[in-house]
Amino acid sequence: MKVGLNTAVSFKAENVQTGVNNAAKQTQNVTTDASKQDGFVSQNNEIEQKPKKKAGERIADFWKFLTVTNQMTAAVLKGIGYGAVTSVAFLGGAWLFRALPKAFTKGGPSLWNVIKHPLEHSGKAGKVIAGIAGVGVLGYHIVAGKLEANQKTAVIDHKLKVGHRD
């Protein structure tokens, strides 16, 4: 692969003015294309200011913040609690159906060792499945909490007669 210098590029002073004009035109085209995409830039390429919020909107925002924070905290705590219970139940099932039968075989560990160290004998698959089940329950409660928080913010918007999702 050859690497070379483009001969169309000129470093003479008389071409600098033309290059600046072309660069200015390209910059102008870029800014007009960006203004079509950005809703905050007006026709005159001036940045529009967001309208100031009224007192009712500020109060609604404060109560929505408190409601969402409360709802999501409760959802996460509920998800952690129920996820932990689910994980323990799956680990118990893995121990009961995988480790305990091995204790009664001739070549397996003793019954006392299986009872004394349940996590050690429940198996890798049982631990992985228990972890996945616990994380799944946590994820479910987080999504359900977010949906309920959205409902509660809509109720606040309607009660305070503030536009919903403006």
Salt bridges, closest charged atoms under 4 A:
ASP61 OD2 - LYS53 NZ 2.58
ASP61 OD1 - LYS64 NZ 3.58
GLU148 OE2 - LYS152 NZ 3.93
ASP157 OD1 - LYS64 NZ 3.06
ASP157 OD2 - HIS164 ND1 2.62
